[in-house]
Amino acid sequence: MLKIENLLTAYSIPFSRKQRFVQAFTHTSYAFEKNLGLKGHNERLEFLGDAVLELIISKYLYSFTTEITEGEMTRLRAQIVCEQSLVKAAKRLNFGEYLLLGKGEEKTGGRKKPSILADTFEAFVGALYLEIGFDSCYDIVVDILKTEINEAFIKGETDYKTQLQEYVQKNGVNQLQYKVVKETGPDHEKEFTTSVYLDGQIIGSGVGKSKKQAEQSAAQKALEKFIDN
């Protein structure tokens, strides 16, 4: 089993704040076996993290562009914070290996159960919020979920490329061009790097498993630069 210190180090969180994160990865089955009580498991942190996660994604979508309607933001948020997305993110970060489980859950594969992984992700967000504050928590969570955010836009009716096109047209410019600048990997596992140009100047570059994904990623990076500026 991985040590929680590895996770804290990855996000520059002092070890002195370790206990809250240990709680975030403590399942009720373990707490019950060890008689730890309410403060010993992650359900209360999960409750808090669920609300914080919704606020983070809501803020991100609201700040992203003025062209997204309330209905579109609601739909995108639902796709990003659903169990499937949270499980994918939790697996990328090896959350299953940090879990403290009771013997029964351990035997029945609790480390891979989608419901437990999704709940743990929310508890982790709750711990982040309490220990490092909303702004730092926001930055970390958006970075962790950038793949899920990108996928939600790609699947949606309005994607990053459309948003970028609308943005530049709104500002009186409309000459956008996408170019594949690099291809790597074997034919069955290609990875494309694409840059998007505005009036001949690179404004964003992205990587994807297909040309379409790479273009979406490049458009996302360009939009993020416009927002930051």
C-alpha positions in Angstrom: 0.0 0.0 0.0 1.3 3.5 -0.9 2.1 5.9 1.9 -0.1 9.1 2.1 3.1 11.1 2.3 3.7 10.4 -1.4 0.4 12.1 -2.2 1.1 15.1 0.0 4.5 15.6 -1.5 3.0 15.6 -5.0 0.9 18.6 -4.1 3.4 20.4 -1.7 1.2 19.8 1.3 3.1 19.8 4.6 3.2 16.5 6.5 1.9 18.3 9.5 -1.5 18.3 7.8 -1.3 14.6 7.2 -4.1 13.5 9.7 -6.9 15.1 7.8 -5.9 13.3 4.6 -5.5 10.0 6.4 -9.2 10.5 7.5 -10.1 11.2 3.9 -8.9 7.8 2.9 -10.4 5.9 5.8 -13.5 3.9 4.8 -16.3 3.4 7.3 -15.6 -0.3 7.4 -12.1 0.3 8.8 -13.3 2.9 11.2 -16.0 0.5 12.5 -13.5 -2.3 13.0 -11.1 0.1 14.9 -13.9 1.8 16.9 -12.8 5.2 15.6 -16.2 6.9 15.6 -17.5 9.6 13.3 -14.1 11.5 13.2 -12.3 8.3 12.2 -13.8 7.9 8.7 -14.3 10.0 5.6 -18.1 10.4 5.3 -18.2 13.9 6.7 -15.3 15.0 4.5 -17.1 13.4 1.6 -20.2 15.6 2.3 -18.1 18.7 2.4 -16.0 17.8 -0.6 -19.1 17.2 -2.7 -20.2 20.8 -2.2 -16.7 22.2 -2.7 -16.2 20.2 -5.9 -19.5 21.5 -7.4 -18.4 25.1 -6.5 -15.0 24.6 -8.1 -16.4 23.3 -11.4 -19.1 26.0 -11.3 -16.5 28.7 -10.9 -14.3 27.3 -13.6 -17.2 27.1 -16.1 -18.4 30.6 -15.2 -15.0 32.1 -15.6 -14.1 30.1 -18.7 -16.1 32.2 -21.2 -19.2 34.4 -21.2 -20.6 32.4 -24.2 -21.7 29.4 -22.1 -25.4 29.5 -21.1 -26.7 28.4 -17.6 -28.1 25.2 -19.2 -24.8 24.4 -20.8 -22.9 25.0 -17.6 -25.3 22.8 -15.7 -24.9 20.0 -18.3 -21.1 20.2 -18.4 -20.8 20.3 -14.6 -22.9 17.2 -14.3 -20.6 15.4 -16.8 -17.5 16.5 -15.0 -18.5 15.7 -11.4 -20.3 12.4 -12.1 -19.1 9.1 -10.5 -17.5 7.9 -13.7 -15.3 11.0 -14.0 -14.3 11.0 -10.4 -13.4 7.3 -10.5 -11.1 7.9 -13.6 -9.3 10.7 -11.8 -9.0 8.6 -8.6 -7.5 5.7 -10.5 -5.0 8.0 -12.2 -3.8 9.1 -8.7 -3.8 5.6 -7.3 -6.3 6.5 -4.6 -7.2 2.8 -4.2 -3.7 2.1 -2.9 -4.0 4.8 -0.1 -7.3 3.5 1.2 -7.7 2.1 4.8 -10.4 -0.6 4.5 -12.0 -3.1 6.8 -11.2 -6.8 6.3 -14.5 -7.4 4.5 -14.1 -4.6 2.0 -10.5 -5.6 1.4 -11.6 -9.2 0.5 -14.4 -8.1 -1.8 -12.2 -5.7 -3.9 -13.0 -2.5 -2.2 -9.9 -0.7 -3.5 -11.4 -0.9 -7.0 -15.1 -0.3 -6.3 -16.3 2.8 -8.2 -18.5 4.0 -5.4 -15.7 3.9 -2.8 -13.2 5.6 -5.2 -15.6 8.4 -6.1 -16.6 9.0 -2.5 -12.9 9.1 -1.5 -12.2 11.6 -4.2 -14.8 13.9 -2.7 -13.4 13.4 0.7 -9.9 14.3 -0.6 -11.4 17.5 -2.0 -12.9 18.3 1.4 -9.6 17.7 3.1 -7.8 20.0 0.6 -10.4 22.7 1.2 -10.0 22.6 5.0 -6.2 22.3 5.0 -5.0 24.7 2.2 -8.0 26.9 1.5 -10.3 27.4 -1.5 -7.9 29.0 -3.9 -5.2 26.4 -3.7 -7.8 23.6 -3.6 -9.3 25.1 -6.8 -6.0 25.1 -8.6 -5.2 21.5 -7.6 -8.7 20.1 -8.5 -8.9 21.8 -11.9 -5.5 20.4 -12.7 -6.5 16.9 -11.6 -9.7 17.0 -13.6 -8.4 18.7 -16.7 -8.9 15.5 -18.7 -12.5 15.1 -17.6 -13.2 18.8 -18.2 -11.8 18.5 -21.8 -13.8 15.3 -22.4 -17.0 17.0 -21.3 -16.4 19.8 -23.8 -15.6 17.4 -26.6 -18.8 15.4 -25.9 -20.8 18.6 -25.5 -22.7 20.6 -28.1 -20.3 23.5 -27.6 -16.6 22.6 -27.6 -13.4 24.4 -27.0 -12.8 25.1 -30.7 -16.2 26.7 -31.0 -15.7 28.7 -27.9 -12.4 30.0 -29.1 -13.8 30.9 -32.5 -16.7 32.8 -30.8 -14.2 34.6 -28.6 -11.9 35.8 -31.3 -14.8 36.8 -33.5 -16.3 38.8 -30.6 -13.0 40.7 -30.4 -12.9 41.5 -34.1 -10.5 38.8 -35.3 -11.4 35.5 -37.0 -8.3 34.0 -38.7 -7.7 30.8 -36.7 -5.6 27.9 -38.1 -4.8 24.5 -36.5 -1.6 22.6 -37.5 -0.3 19.2 -36.4 3.3 20.0 -35.4 4.3 16.6 -34.1 3.3 12.9 -34.3 4.7 10.3 -31.9 4.1 6.6 -31.2 3.3 3.6 -33.3 0.3 3.6 -35.7 -2.0 1.9 -33.2 -1.2 4.4 -30.4 -0.4 7.7 -32.0 -0.2 10.9 -30.1 -0.6 14.2 -31.9 0.7 17.7 -30.9 -1.3 20.5 -32.5 -0.9 24.3 -32.3 -3.5 26.9 -33.0 -2.5 30.1 -34.7 -4.2 33.5 -34.5 -3.2 35.7 -37.5 0.0 33.6 -37.8 1.0 33.6 -34.1 0.8 30.5 -31.9 -1.7 31.1 -29.1 -2.0 27.5 -27.8 -0.7 24.0 -28.2 -2.2 20.7 -27.1 -1.7 16.9 -27.2 -4.3 14.2 -27.9 -4.7 10.6 -29.0 -6.4 11.9 -32.2 -6.1 15.1 -34.2 -9.5 16.2 -33.0 -8.5 15.8 -29.3 -5.3 17.6 -29.9 -7.1 20.5 -31.6 -9.5 20.7 -28.6 -6.6 20.7 -26.2 -4.9 23.5 -28.1 -8.1 25.6 -28.2 -8.5 25.0 -24.4 -4.9 26.3 -23.7 -5.5 29.4 -25.9 -8.8 30.2 -24.1 -7.2 29.8 -20.7 -4.5 32.3 -21.7 -7.1 34.8 -22.7 -8.9 34.3 -19.4 -5.7 34.7 -17.3 -4.9 37.9 -19.2 
